[in-house]
Amino acid sequence: ILLSRQIEGYGNQNLFTFEAGFLAELLPKVQLGFHIFSPTRIEWIEGDQVPTVLDFGLSYQPSHQLLLTIQIEKDIDYEARSRVGIEYQAIERLFLRLGVNTKPTSLHFGLGYALTPKINVDAAVRYHQVLGYTPGIGLSYATQQ
């Protein structure tokens, strides 16, 4: 991964780092994931380093229509934070989503719609007590089904 930073009057700097992860099916309805970003301590400038972030996640799908997730994220310079999410398939192609983050606390709401078996449109909004609402939209294409 190439990281680039440019600050007017101070020039620019480019750095390389890497990330890795795995996803394993523990049981037919339970998956476990792990991800690490920038495991080496790379310094941008004196005293300012690229964060090293560890993520651990677990998902449970008790039925075809319901998915429950939990994630713990740890930036090695800060306290761990958690994320909890739920996805409900309301009708064949429509998905409703709800999530909560800690540190800082924020709420997330979303909708997903499967245009085709491989193309999805997603819309979401995040609410933060200080920053307010942040909307987002995405379009994804799956190469495998």
Secondary structure by P-SEA (a helix, b strand, c coil): cbbbbbbccbbbbbbbbbcccccccccccbbbbbbbcccccccccccccccbbbbbbccccccccbbbbbbbbbcccccbbbbbbbbbcccccbbbbbbcccccbbbbbbccccccccbbbbbbbbbbcccccccccbbbbbccc
